[in-house]
Amino acid sequence: QVQLVESGGGLVQPGGSLRLSCAASGFTFSNYAVNWYRQAPGKERERVATISSAGAYTNYADSVKGRFTISRDNAKNTLYLQMNSLKPEDTAVYYCNVWRGTDAYWGQGTQVTVSS
């Protein structure tokens, strides 16, 4: 079965950096575009970034453009999100996501807290 396991979250000061990882299994990872989403308390889940199956195409939400970088290692079945210049408004639970046809799969999420 499809499994997505996020890691790398934590507490960081404003201006700091974190690198999130998402280990994928149960499907042919290299065949699918994958996404990072986030959900802050009291807010709807929002898409942060997308990367195509081979990694040639990326797309970012305006709120993170220029600060976050999505990447993938298909040999390791792993998705990454490098987050730099973090702001308090980046505080959220971050999820990786893949769509297979009409079915959406989500990890359990990893908490990122940006605070001094």
Secondary structure as UniProt FT lines:
FT   STRAND          3..7
FT   STRAND          10..12
FT   TURN            14..15
FT   STRAND          18..25
FT   HELIX           29..31
FT   STRAND          34..39
FT   TURN            41..42
FT   STRAND          46..51
FT   TURN            53..54
FT   STRAND          58..60
FT   TURN            62..67
FT   STRAND          68..73
FT   TURN            74..77
FT   STRAND          78..83
FT   HELIX           88..90
FT   STRAND          92..100
FT   TURN            101..102
FT   STRAND          103..106
FT   STRAND          110..114
//
